[in-house]
């Protein structure tokens, strides 16, 4: 019985932590890929510490000219780019609307 109570106590602590991490809210302003700190980048959907550090490392050698260059960063592919586009910029302007992918456009 003691083990059951211990297990339940652990669950009451872990479940809200896990749920909070999964429900991370994107920032309400555009994040500039060329000036944001790694901590600011972790506020973006799908970006944890490792990817944020990779973005910072990449931009030190290759400042971003376009948001689409994010796919050059290890761990960021087209699907992740699609999620990030509405939240990021490279020049401080409003984020560009997500561009449709080949699968989303009709082929004539």
ZADO-60922 format. One record per residue: residue in three letters; chain; x, y, z of N, C-alpha, C, O in turn. Coordinates in nm, 3 decimals, decimal comma. Example, Ala and Ser with C-alpha at 12.3 -4.5 7.8 and 13.67 -1.06 7.14 Angstrom:
2
res->ala chain->A n_xx->1,319 n_yy->-0,569 n_zz->0,780 ca_xx->1,230 ca_yy->-0,450 ca_zz->0,780 c_xx->1,320 c_yy->-0,330 c_zz->0,780 o_xx->1,424 o_yy->-0,332 o_zz->0,846
res->ser chain->A n_xx->1,285 n_yy->-0,225 n_zz->0,708 ca_xx->1,367 ca_yy->-0,106 ca_zz->0,714 c_xx->1,290 c_yy->0,003 c_zz->0,787 o_xx->1,341 o_yy->0,114 o_zz->0,804
This chain:
108
res->unk chain->A n_xx->0,082 n_yy->-0,118 n_zz->0,000 ca_xx->0,000 ca_yy->0,000 ca_zz->0,000 c_xx->0,087 c_yy->0,126 c_zz->0,000 o_xx->0,053 o_yy->0,225 o_zz->-0,064
res->unk chain->A n_xx->0,198 n_yy->0,120 n_zz->0,072 ca_xx->0,289 ca_yy->0,234 ca_zz->0,080 c_xx->0,346 c_yy->0,267 c_zz->-0,059 o_xx->0,364 o_yy->0,384 o_zz->-0,093
res->unk chain->A n_xx->0,374 n_yy->0,162 n_zz->-0,138 ca_xx->0,428 ca_yy->0,182 ca_zz->-0,273 c_xx->0,325 c_yy->0,252 c_zz->-0,362 o_xx->0,361 o_yy->0,336 o_zz->-0,445
res->unk chain->A n_xx->0,199 n_yy->0,217 n_zz->-0,347 ca_xx->0,093 ca_yy->0,278 ca_zz->-0,427 c_xx->0,085 c_yy->0,428 c_zz->-0,397 o_xx->0,074 o_yy->0,509 o_zz->-0,489
res->unk chain->A n_xx->0,091 n_yy->0,464 n_zz->-0,271 ca_xx->0,086 ca_yy->0,605 ca_zz->-0,234 c_xx->0,209 c_yy->0,680 c_zz->-0,285 o_xx->0,198 o_yy->0,794 o_zz->-0,330
res->unk chain->A n_xx->0,324 n_yy->0,617 n_zz->-0,279 ca_xx->0,446 ca_yy->0,679 ca_zz->-0,330 c_xx->0,435 c_yy->0,701 c_zz->-0,480 o_xx->0,473 o_yy->0,806 o_zz->-0,532
res->unk chain->A n_xx->0,384 n_yy->0,601 n_zz->-0,550 ca_xx->0,366 ca_yy->0,612 ca_zz->-0,694 c_xx->0,269 c_yy->0,725 c_zz->-0,729 o_xx->0,296 o_yy->0,803 o_zz->-0,820
res->unk chain->A n_xx->0,158 n_yy->0,733 n_zz->-0,657 ca_xx->0,060 ca_yy->0,839 ca_zz->-0,681 c_xx->0,117 c_yy->0,977 c_zz->-0,651 o_xx->0,086 o_yy->1,074 o_zz->-0,720
res->unk chain->A n_xx->0,200 n_yy->0,986 n_zz->-0,549 ca_xx->0,263 ca_yy->1,114 ca_zz->-0,516 c_xx->0,356 c_yy->1,158 c_zz->-0,629 o_xx->0,358 o_yy->1,276 o_zz->-0,665
res->unk chain->A n_xx->0,431 n_yy->1,066 n_zz->-0,683 ca_xx->0,520 ca_yy->1,097 ca_zz->-0,795 c_xx->0,439 c_yy->1,139 c_zz->-0,916 o_xx->0,476 o_yy->1,235 o_zz->-0,984
res->unk chain->A n_xx->0,331 n_yy->1,070 n_zz->-0,944 ca_xx->0,246 ca_yy->1,106 ca_zz->-1,058 c_xx->0,187 c_yy->1,246 c_zz->-1,045 o_xx->0,180 o_yy->1,319 o_zz->-1,143
res->unk chain->A n_xx->0,146 n_yy->1,284 n_zz->-0,925 ca_xx->0,087 ca_yy->1,417 ca_zz->-0,907 c_xx->0,188 c_yy->1,527 c_zz->-0,932 o_xx->0,150 o_yy->1,640 o_zz->-0,961
res->unk chain->A n_xx->0,315 n_yy->1,496 n_zz->-0,921 ca_xx->0,420 ca_yy->1,595 ca_zz->-0,950 c_xx->0,458 c_yy->1,591 c_zz->-1,097 o_xx->0,473 o_yy->1,696 o_zz->-1,159
res->unk chain->A n_xx->0,473 n_yy->1,472 n_zz->-1,153 ca_xx->0,522 ca_yy->1,458 ca_zz->-1,290 c_xx->0,420 c_yy->1,493 c_zz->-1,398 o_xx->0,456 o_yy->1,556 o_zz->-1,498
res->unk chain->A n_xx->0,296 n_yy->1,455 n_zz->-1,381 ca_xx->0,195 ca_yy->1,477 ca_zz->-1,485 c_xx->0,181 c_yy->1,625 c_zz->-1,520 o_xx->0,182 o_yy->1,659 o_zz->-1,638
res->unk chain->A n_xx->0,168 n_yy->1,716 n_zz->-1,423 ca_xx->0,159 ca_yy->1,858 ca_zz->-1,461 c_xx->0,286 c_yy->1,909 c_zz->-1,530 o_xx->0,278 o_yy->1,993 o_zz->-1,619
res->unk chain->A n_xx->0,402 n_yy->1,858 n_zz->-1,489 ca_xx->0,527 ca_yy->1,900 ca_zz->-1,553 c_xx->0,531 c_yy->1,855 c_zz->-1,699 o_xx->0,568 o_yy->1,932 o_zz->-1,787
res->unk chain->A n_xx->0,492 n_yy->1,731 n_zz->-1,724 ca_xx->0,492 ca_yy->1,678 ca_zz->-1,860 c_xx->0,387 c_yy->1,750 c_zz->-1,943 o_xx->0,414 o_yy->1,786 o_zz->-2,058
res->unk chain->A n_xx->0,271 n_yy->1,771 n_zz->-1,890 ca_xx->0,164 ca_yy->1,840 ca_zz->-1,963 c_xx->0,205 c_yy->1,983 c_zz->-1,995 o_xx->0,177 o_yy->2,033 o_zz->-2,105
res->unk chain->A n_xx->0,271 n_yy->2,050 n_zz->-1,903 ca_xx->0,316 ca_yy->2,187 ca_zz->-1,926 c_xx->0,420 c_yy->2,194 c_zz->-2,036 o_xx->0,419 o_yy->2,288 o_zz->-2,116
res->unk chain->A n_xx->0,509 n_yy->2,096 n_zz->-2,041 ca_xx->0,612 ca_yy->2,094 ca_zz->-2,145 c_xx->0,551 c_yy->2,069 c_zz->-2,281 o_xx->0,595 o_yy->2,126 o_zz->-2,381
res->unk chain->A n_xx->0,450 n_yy->1,984 n_zz->-2,287 ca_xx->0,388 ca_yy->1,952 ca_zz->-2,415 c_xx->0,303 c_yy->2,067 c_zz->-2,466 o_xx->0,285 o_yy->2,081 o_zz->-2,587
res->unk chain->A n_xx->0,251 n_yy->2,150 n_zz->-2,377 ca_xx->0,163 ca_yy->2,259 ca_zz->-2,416 c_xx->0,237 c_yy->2,392 c_zz->-2,422 o_xx->0,178 o_yy->2,496 o_zz->-2,394
res->unk chain->A n_xx->0,364 n_yy->2,390 n_zz->-2,458 ca_xx->0,442 ca_yy->2,512 ca_zz->-2,465 c_xx->0,378 c_yy->2,610 c_zz->-2,562 o_xx->0,350 o_yy->2,576 o_zz->-2,677
res->unk chain->A n_xx->0,356 n_yy->2,731 n_zz->-2,515 ca_xx->0,291 ca_yy->2,834 ca_zz->-2,596 c_xx->0,399 c_yy->2,912 c_zz->-2,672 o_xx->0,500 o_yy->2,952 o_zz->-2,614
res->unk chain->A n_xx->0,377 n_yy->2,932 n_zz->-2,800 ca_xx->0,470 ca_yy->3,009 ca_zz->-2,882 c_xx->0,468 c_yy->3,154 c_zz->-2,838 o_xx->0,366 o_yy->3,202 o_zz->-2,789
res->unk chain->A n_xx->0,579 n_yy->3,225 n_zz->-2,854 ca_xx->0,581 ca_yy->3,367 ca_zz->-2,817 c_xx->0,480 c_yy->3,447 c_zz->-2,898 o_xx->0,445 o_yy->3,410 o_zz->-3,010
res->unk chain->A n_xx->0,433 n_yy->3,557 n_zz->-2,839 ca_xx->0,333 ca_yy->3,639 ca_zz->-2,906 c_xx->0,395 c_yy->3,746 c_zz->-2,996 o_xx->0,325 o_yy->3,834 o_zz->-3,046
res->unk chain->A n_xx->0,525 n_yy->3,738 n_zz->-3,016 ca_xx->0,595 ca_yy->3,831 ca_zz->-3,104 c_xx->0,690 c_yy->3,751 c_zz->-3,194 o_xx->0,723 o_yy->3,636 o_zz->-3,164
res->unk chain->A n_xx->0,733 n_yy->3,813 n_zz->-3,303 ca_xx->0,825 ca_yy->3,746 ca_zz->-3,395 c_xx->0,962 c_yy->3,735 c_zz->-3,328 o_xx->1,011 o_yy->3,831 o_zz->-3,270
res->unk chain->A n_xx->1,021 n_yy->3,618 n_zz->-3,338 ca_xx->1,155 ca_yy->3,596 ca_zz->-3,283 c_xx->1,255 c_yy->3,610 c_zz->-3,398 o_xx->1,245 o_yy->3,541 o_zz->-3,499
res->unk chain->A n_xx->1,349 n_yy->3,701 n_zz->-3,381 ca_xx->1,450 ca_yy->3,725 ca_zz->-3,484 c_xx->1,560 c_yy->3,620 c_zz->-3,471 o_xx->1,630 o_yy->3,615 o_zz->-3,370
res->unk chain->A n_xx->1,574 n_yy->3,538 n_zz->-3,574 ca_xx->1,674 ca_yy->3,430 ca_zz->-3,572 c_xx->1,816 c_yy->3,482 c_zz->-3,561 o_xx->1,904 o_yy->3,411 o_zz->-3,513
res->unk chain->A n_xx->1,840 n_yy->3,604 n_zz->-3,606 ca_xx->1,976 ca_yy->3,659 ca_zz->-3,605 c_xx->2,014 c_yy->3,728 c_zz->-3,475 o_xx->2,131 o_yy->3,757 o_zz->-3,453
res->unk chain->A n_xx->1,917 n_yy->3,755 n_zz->-3,388 ca_xx->1,950 ca_yy->3,826 ca_zz->-3,264 c_xx->1,902 c_yy->3,756 c_zz->-3,138 o_xx->1,946 o_yy->3,791 o_zz->-3,029
res->unk chain->A n_xx->1,813 n_yy->3,660 n_zz->-3,150 ca_xx->1,756 ca_yy->3,594 ca_zz->-3,032 c_xx->1,861 c_yy->3,511 c_zz->-2,958 o_xx->1,948 o_yy->3,448 o_zz->-3,019
res->unk chain->A n_xx->1,850 n_yy->3,512 n_zz->-2,827 ca_xx->1,937 ca_yy->3,426 ca_zz->-2,746 c_xx->1,887 c_yy->3,282 c_zz->-2,756 o_xx->1,776 o_yy->3,257 o_zz->-2,802
res->unk chain->A n_xx->1,970 n_yy->3,189 n_zz->-2,713 ca_xx->1,929 ca_yy->3,049 ca_zz->-2,713 c_xx->1,806 c_yy->3,031 c_zz->-2,625 o_xx->1,717 o_yy->2,952 o_zz->-2,657
res->unk chain->A n_xx->1,801 n_yy->3,104 n_zz->-2,515 ca_xx->1,685 ca_yy->3,095 ca_zz->-2,425 c_xx->1,558 c_yy->3,142 c_zz->-2,495 o_xx->1,452 o_yy->3,081 o_zz->-2,480
res->unk chain->A n_xx->1,567 n_yy->3,252 n_zz->-2,570 ca_xx->1,450 ca_yy->3,301 ca_zz->-2,644 c_xx->1,406 c_yy->3,201 c_zz->-2,750 o_xx->1,287 o_yy->3,182 o_zz->-2,772
res->unk chain->A n_xx->1,503 n_yy->3,137 n_zz->-2,815 ca_xx->1,471 ca_yy->3,039 ca_zz->-2,920 c_xx->1,398 c_yy->2,918 c_zz->-2,863 o_xx->1,319 o_yy->2,856 o_zz->-2,934
res->unk chain->A n_xx->1,424 n_yy->2,883 n_zz->-2,737 ca_xx->1,357 ca_yy->2,767 ca_zz->-2,678 c_xx->1,209 c_yy->2,794 c_zz->-2,655 o_xx->1,134 o_yy->2,700 o_zz->-2,625
res->unk chain->A n_xx->1,164 n_yy->2,917 n_zz->-2,669 ca_xx->1,022 ca_yy->2,948 ca_zz->-2,656 c_xx->0,945 c_yy->2,907 c_zz->-2,782 o_xx->0,822 o_yy->2,901 o_zz->-2,781
res->unk chain->A n_xx->1,016 n_yy->2,879 n_zz->-2,890 ca_xx->0,953 ca_yy->2,841 ca_zz->-3,016 c_xx->0,905 c_yy->2,697 c_zz->-3,010 o_xx->0,967 o_yy->2,614 o_zz->-2,943
res->unk chain->A n_xx->0,796 n_yy->2,666 n_zz->-3,079 ca_xx->0,744 ca_yy->2,528 ca_zz->-3,077 c_xx->0,845 c_yy->2,429 c_zz->-3,136 o_xx->0,896 o_yy->2,449 o_zz->-3,247
res->unk chain->A n_xx->0,873 n_yy->2,324 n_zz->-3,062 ca_xx->0,963 ca_yy->2,220 ca_zz->-3,110 c_xx->1,111 c_yy->2,249 c_zz->-3,092 o_xx->1,195 o_yy->2,168 o_zz->-3,133
res->unk chain->A n_xx->1,145 n_yy->2,362 n_zz->-3,032 ca_xx->1,286 ca_yy->2,398 ca_zz->-3,014 c_xx->1,323 c_yy->2,385 c_zz->-2,866 o_xx->1,273 o_yy->2,457 o_zz->-2,780
res->unk chain->A n_xx->1,412 n_yy->2,291 n_zz->-2,841 ca_xx->1,466 ca_yy->2,273 ca_zz->-2,707 c_xx->1,604 c_yy->2,335 c_zz->-2,700 o_xx->1,647 o_yy->2,404 o_zz->-2,792
res->unk chain->A n_xx->1,674 n_yy->2,309 n_zz->-2,592 ca_xx->1,806 ca_yy->2,369 ca_zz->-2,572 c_xx->1,905 c_yy->2,328 c_zz->-2,681 o_xx->1,979 o_yy->2,412 o_zz->-2,732
res->unk chain->A n_xx->1,906 n_yy->2,201 n_zz->-2,718 ca_xx->2,004 ca_yy->2,154 ca_zz->-2,818 c_xx->1,982 c_yy->2,221 c_zz->-2,954 o_xx->2,078 o_yy->2,265 o_zz->-3,018
res->unk chain->A n_xx->1,857 n_yy->2,229 n_zz->-2,999 ca_xx->1,829 ca_yy->2,292 ca_zz->-3,129 c_xx->1,854 c_yy->2,443 c_zz->-3,122 o_xx->1,903 o_yy->2,502 o_zz->-3,218
res->unk chain->A n_xx->1,821 n_yy->2,504 n_zz->-3,010 ca_xx->1,846 ca_yy->2,647 ca_zz->-2,993 c_xx->1,996 c_yy->2,674 c_zz->-3,003 o_xx->2,039 o_yy->2,768 o_zz->-3,070
res->unk chain->A n_xx->2,075 n_yy->2,592 n_zz->-2,935 ca_xx->2,220 ca_yy->2,607 ca_zz->-2,942 c_xx->2,271 c_yy->2,586 c_zz->-3,084 o_xx->2,363 o_yy->2,655 o_zz->-3,129
res->unk chain->A n_xx->2,211 n_yy->2,490 n_zz->-3,156 ca_xx->2,252 ca_yy->2,464 ca_zz->-3,295 c_xx->2,219 c_yy->2,583 c_zz->-3,385 o_xx->2,296 o_yy->2,615 o_zz->-3,475
res->unk chain->A n_xx->2,106 n_yy->2,648 n_zz->-3,361 ca_xx->2,068 ca_yy->2,766 ca_zz->-3,439 c_xx->2,169 c_yy->2,879 c_zz->-3,415 o_xx->2,214 o_yy->2,945 o_zz->-3,509
res->unk chain->A n_xx->2,203 n_yy->2,901 n_zz->-3,288 ca_xx->2,299 ca_yy->3,007 ca_zz->-3,254 c_xx->2,434 c_yy->2,977 c_zz->-3,317 o_xx->2,497 o_yy->3,066 o_zz->-3,374
res->unk chain->A n_xx->2,480 n_yy->2,853 n_zz->-3,308 ca_xx->2,609 ca_yy->2,815 ca_zz->-3,367 c_xx->2,608 c_yy->2,835 c_zz->-3,518 o_xx->2,703 o_yy->2,888 o_zz->-3,575
res->unk chain->A n_xx->2,499 n_yy->2,794 n_zz->-3,583 ca_xx->2,488 ca_yy->2,810 ca_zz->-3,729 c_xx->2,494 c_yy->2,957 c_zz->-3,767 o_xx->2,568 o_yy->2,995 o_zz->-3,859
res->unk chain->A n_xx->2,418 n_yy->3,042 n_zz->-3,697 ca_xx->2,411 ca_yy->3,183 ca_zz->-3,738 c_xx->2,540 c_yy->3,258 c_zz->-3,713 o_xx->2,565 o_yy->3,360 o_zz->-3,776
res->unk chain->A n_xx->2,624 n_yy->3,209 n_zz->-3,620 ca_xx->2,753 ca_yy->3,273 ca_zz->-3,597 c_xx->2,841 c_yy->3,262 c_zz->-3,721 o_xx->2,919 o_yy->3,353 o_zz->-3,750
res->unk chain->A n_xx->2,829 n_yy->3,152 n_zz->-3,794 ca_xx->2,905 ca_yy->3,132 ca_zz->-3,917 c_xx->2,830 c_yy->3,179 c_zz->-4,041 o_xx->2,891 o_yy->3,222 o_zz->-4,139
res->unk chain->A n_xx->2,696 n_yy->3,170 n_zz->-4,036 ca_xx->2,611 ca_yy->3,203 ca_zz->-4,152 c_xx->2,488 c_yy->3,280 c_zz->-4,105 o_xx->2,384 o_yy->3,219 o_zz->-4,082
res->unk chain->A n_xx->2,496 n_yy->3,411 n_zz->-4,090 ca_xx->2,375 ca_yy->3,484 ca_zz->-4,050 c_xx->2,259 c_yy->3,453 c_zz->-4,145 o_xx->2,279 o_yy->3,442 o_zz->-4,266
res->unk chain->A n_xx->2,141 n_yy->3,441 n_zz->-4,090 ca_xx->2,024 ca_yy->3,405 ca_zz->-4,169 c_xx->1,983 c_yy->3,521 c_zz->-4,261 o_xx->1,969 o_yy->3,635 o_zz->-4,216
res->unk chain->A n_xx->1,964 n_yy->3,489 n_zz->-4,388 ca_xx->1,912 ca_yy->3,586 ca_zz->-4,484 c_xx->1,764 c_yy->3,560 c_zz->-4,508 o_xx->1,689 o_yy->3,649 o_zz->-4,549
res->unk chain->A n_xx->1,723 n_yy->3,436 n_zz->-4,483 ca_xx->1,585 ca_yy->3,394 ca_zz->-4,505 c_xx->1,551 c_yy->3,286 c_zz->-4,403 o_xx->1,636 o_yy->3,205 o_zz->-4,366
res->unk chain->A n_xx->1,427 n_yy->3,285 n_zz->-4,358 ca_xx->1,382 ca_yy->3,187 ca_zz->-4,260 c_xx->1,401 c_yy->3,044 c_zz->-4,310 o_xx->1,428 o_yy->2,954 o_zz->-4,231
res->unk chain->A n_xx->1,386 n_yy->3,023 n_zz->-4,440 ca_xx->1,398 ca_yy->2,888 ca_zz->-4,496 c_xx->1,536 c_yy->2,827 c_zz->-4,473 o_xx->1,552 o_yy->2,705 o_zz->-4,483
res->unk chain->A n_xx->1,636 n_yy->2,909 n_zz->-4,442 ca_xx->1,771 ca_yy->2,858 ca_zz->-4,415 c_xx->1,776 c_yy->2,777 c_zz->-4,285 o_xx->1,875 o_yy->2,710 o_zz->-4,258
res->unk chain->A n_xx->1,670 n_yy->2,782 n_zz->-4,206 ca_xx->1,666 ca_yy->2,701 ca_zz->-4,084 c_xx->1,685 c_yy->2,553 c_zz->-4,114 o_xx->1,734 o_yy->2,479 o_zz->-4,030
res->unk chain->A n_xx->1,646 n_yy->2,510 n_zz->-4,234 ca_xx->1,660 ca_yy->2,368 ca_zz->-4,267 c_xx->1,807 c_yy->2,327 c_zz->-4,279 o_xx->1,838 o_yy->2,208 o_zz->-4,286
res->unk chain->A n_xx->1,897 n_yy->2,424 n_zz->-4,281 ca_xx->2,041 ca_yy->2,394 ca_zz->-4,284 c_xx->2,091 c_yy->2,357 c_zz->-4,145 o_xx->2,202 o_yy->2,304 o_zz->-4,131
res->unk chain->A n_xx->2,012 n_yy->2,383 n_zz->-4,042 ca_xx->2,049 ca_yy->2,353 ca_zz->-3,904 c_xx->2,012 c_yy->2,208 c_zz->-3,876 o_xx->1,900 o_yy->2,164 o_zz->-3,904
res->unk chain->A n_xx->2,106 n_yy->2,134 n_zz->-3,820 ca_xx->2,083 ca_yy->1,992 ca_zz->-3,789 c_xx->1,959 c_yy->1,977 c_zz->-3,702 o_xx->1,945 o_yy->2,044 o_zz->-3,600
res->unk chain->A n_xx->1,870 n_yy->1,887 n_zz->-3,743 ca_xx->1,750 ca_yy->1,858 ca_zz->-3,666 c_xx->1,628 c_yy->1,938 c_zz->-3,706 o_xx->1,520 o_yy->1,919 o_zz->-3,650
res->unk chain->A n_xx->1,644 n_yy->2,028 n_zz->-3,804 ca_xx->1,530 ca_yy->2,107 ca_zz->-3,850 c_xx->1,505 c_yy->2,075 c_zz->-3,997 o_xx->1,587 o_yy->2,106 o_zz->-4,084
res->unk chain->A n_xx->1,391 n_yy->2,013 n_zz->-4,022 ca_xx->1,354 ca_yy->1,977 ca_zz->-4,159 c_xx->1,236 c_yy->2,059 c_zz->-4,206 o_xx->1,195 o_yy->2,153 o_zz->-4,138
res->unk chain->A n_xx->1,180 n_yy->2,024 n_zz->-4,321 ca_xx->1,069 ca_yy->2,100 ca_zz->-4,378 c_xx->0,946 c_yy->2,108 c_zz->-4,286 o_xx->0,881 o_yy->2,212 o_zz->-4,279
res->unk chain->A n_xx->0,914 n_yy->1,999 n_zz->-4,217 ca_xx->0,796 ca_yy->2,002 ca_zz->-4,129 c_xx->0,817 c_yy->2,095 c_zz->-4,010 o_xx->0,727 o_yy->2,170 o_zz->-3,971
res->unk chain->A n_xx->0,936 n_yy->2,091 n_zz->-3,953 ca_xx->0,967 ca_yy->2,179 ca_zz->-3,841 c_xx->0,968 c_yy->2,325 c_zz->-3,889 o_xx->0,919 o_yy->2,414 o_zz->-3,820
res->unk chain->A n_xx->1,023 n_yy->2,349 n_zz->-4,007 ca_xx->1,024 ca_yy->2,483 ca_zz->-4,064 c_xx->0,882 c_yy->2,536 c_zz->-4,079 o_xx->0,855 o_yy->2,652 o_zz->-4,049
res->unk chain->A n_xx->0,793 n_yy->2,450 n_zz->-4,124 ca_xx->0,653 ca_yy->2,488 ca_zz->-4,142 c_xx->0,591 c_yy->2,534 c_zz->-4,008 o_xx->0,513 o_yy->2,629 o_zz->-4,005
res->unk chain->A n_xx->0,626 n_yy->2,465 n_zz->-3,900 ca_xx->0,576 ca_yy->2,502 ca_zz->-3,767 c_xx->0,635 c_yy->2,633 c_zz->-3,719 o_xx->0,570 o_yy->2,711 o_zz->-3,650
res->unk chain->A n_xx->0,761 n_yy->2,657 n_zz->-3,755 ca_xx->0,833 ca_yy->2,773 ca_zz->-3,704 c_xx->0,806 c_yy->2,902 c_zz->-3,783 o_xx->0,809 o_yy->3,011 o_zz->-3,725
res->unk chain->A n_xx->0,780 n_yy->2,890 n_zz->-3,912 ca_xx->0,766 ca_yy->3,008 ca_zz->-3,998 c_xx->0,674 c_yy->3,117 c_zz->-3,944 o_xx->0,708 o_yy->3,234 o_zz->-3,953
res->unk chain->A n_xx->0,559 n_yy->3,083 n_zz->-3,889 ca_xx->0,471 ca_yy->3,189 ca_zz->-3,840 c_xx->0,527 c_yy->3,265 c_zz->-3,718 o_xx->0,470 o_yy->3,366 o_zz->-3,677
res->unk chain->A n_xx->0,635 n_yy->3,216 n_zz->-3,660 ca_xx->0,686 ca_yy->3,272 ca_zz->-3,535 c_xx->0,823 c_yy->3,336 c_zz->-3,545 o_xx->0,870 o_yy->3,397 o_zz->-3,449
res->unk chain->A n_xx->0,889 n_yy->3,325 n_zz->-3,661 ca_xx->1,027 ca_yy->3,373 ca_zz->-3,672 c_xx->1,045 c_yy->3,472 c_zz->-3,787 o_xx->0,966 o_yy->3,476 o_zz->-3,881
res->unk chain->A n_xx->1,149 n_yy->3,551 n_zz->-3,775 ca_xx->1,187 ca_yy->3,647 ca_zz->-3,877 c_xx->1,339 c_yy->3,654 c_zz->-3,879 o_xx->1,406 o_yy->3,604 o_zz->-3,789
res->unk chain->A n_xx->1,395 n_yy->3,716 n_zz->-3,982 ca_xx->1,540 ca_yy->3,733 ca_zz->-3,989 c_xx->1,578 c_yy->3,881 c_zz->-3,985 o_xx->1,696 o_yy->3,914 o_zz->-3,974
res->unk chain->A n_xx->1,480 n_yy->3,969 n_zz->-3,993 ca_xx->1,510 ca_yy->4,112 ca_zz->-3,998 c_xx->1,425 c_yy->4,197 c_zz->-3,906 o_xx->1,427 o_yy->4,320 o_zz->-3,915
res->unk chain->A n_xx->1,350 n_yy->4,134 n_zz->-3,819 ca_xx->1,267 ca_yy->4,209 ca_zz->-3,727 c_xx->1,128 c_yy->4,240 c_zz->-3,778 o_xx->1,045 o_yy->4,292 o_zz->-3,704
res->unk chain->A n_xx->1,101 n_yy->4,209 n_zz->-3,904 ca_xx->0,968 ca_yy->4,234 ca_zz->-3,959 c_xx->0,874 c_yy->4,122 c_zz->-3,915 o_xx->0,915 o_yy->4,026 o_zz->-3,850
res->unk chain->A n_xx->0,749 n_yy->4,136 n_zz->-3,951 ca_xx->0,650 ca_yy->4,032 ca_zz->-3,919 c_xx->0,689 c_yy->3,902 c_zz->-3,988 o_xx->0,745 o_yy->3,905 o_zz->-4,098
res->unk chain->A n_xx->0,660 n_yy->3,789 n_zz->-3,925 ca_xx->0,692 ca_yy->3,660 ca_zz->-3,987 c_xx->0,620 c_yy->3,642 c_zz->-4,121 o_xx->0,507 o_yy->3,687 o_zz->-4,139
res->unk chain->A n_xx->0,689 n_yy->3,575 n_zz->-4,211 ca_xx->0,626 ca_yy->3,544 ca_zz->-4,340 c_xx->0,523 c_yy->3,435 c_zz->-4,319 o_xx->0,539 o_yy->3,349 o_zz->-4,233
res->unk chain->A n_xx->0,418 n_yy->3,438 n_zz->-4,397 ca_xx->0,317 ca_yy->3,332 ca_zz->-4,391 c_xx->0,383 c_yy->3,203 c_zz->-4,438 o_xx->0,469 o_yy->3,203 o_zz->-4,526
res->unk chain->A n_xx->0,341 n_yy->3,094 n_zz->-4,379 ca_xx->0,396 ca_yy->2,965 ca_zz->-4,418 c_xx->0,369 c_yy->2,939 c_zz->-4,565 o_xx->0,257 o_yy->2,954 o_zz->-4,612
res->unk chain->A n_xx->0,474 n_yy->2,901 n_zz->-4,635 ca_xx->0,459 ca_yy->2,872 ca_zz->-4,777 c_xx->0,406 c_yy->2,731 c_zz->-4,793 o_xx->0,447 o_yy->2,641 o_zz->-4,720
res->unk chain->A n_xx->0,314 n_yy->2,709 n_zz->-4,888 ca_xx->0,261 ca_yy->2,574 ca_zz->-4,906 c_xx->0,369 c_yy->2,479 c_zz->-4,955 o_xx->0,455 o_yy->2,516 o_zz->-5,034
res->unk chain->A n_xx->0,362 n_yy->2,357 n_zz->-4,908 ca_xx->0,455 ca_yy->2,256 ca_zz->-4,952 c_xx->0,402 c_yy->2,191 c_zz->-5,079 o_xx->0,286 o_yy->2,210 o_zz->-5,116
res->unk chain->A n_xx->0,487 n_yy->2,114 n_zz->-5,146 ca_xx->0,447 ca_yy->2,048 ca_zz->-5,270 c_xx->0,326 c_yy->1,957 c_zz->-5,247 o_xx->0,240 o_yy->1,944 o_zz->-5,335
res->unk chain->A n_xx->0,319 n_yy->1,893 n_zz->-5,129 ca_xx->0,207 ca_yy->1,804 ca_zz->-5,102 c_xx->0,077 c_yy->1,881 c_zz->-5,080 o_xx->-0,032 o_yy->1,826 o_zz->-5,097
res->unk chain->A n_xx->0,088 n_yy->2,009 n_zz->-5,043 ca_xx->-0,031 ca_yy->2,088 ca_zz->-5,017 c_xx->-0,084 c_yy->2,157 c_zz->-5,142 o_xx->-0,197 o_yy->2,206 o_zz->-5,142
res->unk chain->A n_xx->-0,004 n_yy->2,162 n_zz->-5,247 ca_xx->-0,049 ca_yy->2,228 ca_zz->-5,369 c_xx->-0,095 c_yy->2,124 c_zz->-5,468 o_xx->-0,047 o_yy->2,011 o_zz->-5,468
res->unk chain->A n_xx->-0,188 n_yy->2,164 n_zz->-5,553 ca_xx->-0,237 ca_yy->2,070 ca_zz->-5,652 c_xx->-0,147 c_yy->2,070 c_zz->-5,774 o_xx->-0,094 o_yy->2,174 o_zz->-5,814
res->unk chain->A n_xx->-0,131 n_yy->1,955 n_zz->-5,832 ca_xx->-0,049 ca_yy->1,940 ca_zz->-5,952 c_xx->-0,142 c_yy->1,929 c_zz->-6,071 o_xx->-0,234 o_yy->1,846 o_zz->-6,073
res->unk chain->A n_xx->-0,117 n_yy->2,010 n_zz->-6,168 ca_xx->-0,205 ca_yy->2,010 ca_zz->-6,286 c_xx->-0,141 c_yy->1,942 c_zz->-6,402 o_xx->-0,201 o_yy->1,933 o_zz->-6,509
